[in-house]
Amino acid sequence: MGNFFKLLSAGPAFFLSAWLLMVFGGIVGEQVGTRPFGYPTAMVATIGLWLAIVPAASAVAGARHQRRARPPAGS
């Protein structure tokens, strides 16, 4: 049941992440050398970031979980 609620919370978190990316992209755009971009572009960039980061984060979390779940060697 916990996975269901994690999935439901991912939707609002996605839209908030895209909005924050758009806001901060506009703030630091001049210093970085980029033009301000709109919300649809921020959503596409957020999808790309999530597709790159989520598998890596879950792999790290899974590896840590497996190390804890294994019984000590030699027992």
N, C-alpha and C positions, 0 to 999 in steps of 0.2 A: 504494500500500500504506500510505502514511503516513496517509491520510484514514481508513482502517479503524481504525487504532490510536487516532486522535483521537476517533473515535466511541465506541470501547470505553472510553476514559478519561472521557468525558463522563458516563457513568452514575454511577460512584462520586463524581465531582465534584458531581453534582446532589444526591445524598443527603447528602453532607458539607455542601454549601451550605445545604440546608434545615435540617440539624441546627444549624449555626452560627447561622442566622437565628433559630431558636427559642431557643437559649441566650442570645444577645445581646439578643433581644427581651424575654426575662424579666429580664435584668440592668438594662436601661435603661428598662423599661416604666414604672416609677414616675416617673422624671424626665420622660419624654416625655408621660405621661398616657394610656398604653394598658394594657389588661389583658394578663396573660401569655396566650400562645396555645400550642396543641399542635402536634405534628409534622405532622399533615395540613394544618393551616392554613399552616404554614411551607412545606410542599411546594407548595401552591397559589400562595403569594406568590413563591416561587422560580421557578416556571414563568412567572409574569407578568414577573418581572424579566428572566429569560433571554430571553423573547420580545421584550422591549423593547430589551435591550442587545445581544444577539448580532447582529441585522441592522445596527444602527448601527456596531458594532465591525468587522464584516466589510466594510461599505461604506468605512469609513475605511482599513482595511488594503488593500482593493482599489484605492482611489484612490492610495495611496502606492506600491503595487506597479506600477500603470500609469505613474506619473510616472517611476519608475526604469527601466522597460522601454522607454520611448520613446527613439528616437535624438535627439540634439541637433538643434534647429532650424537649418536652413540647410546641413545636410550631406547 
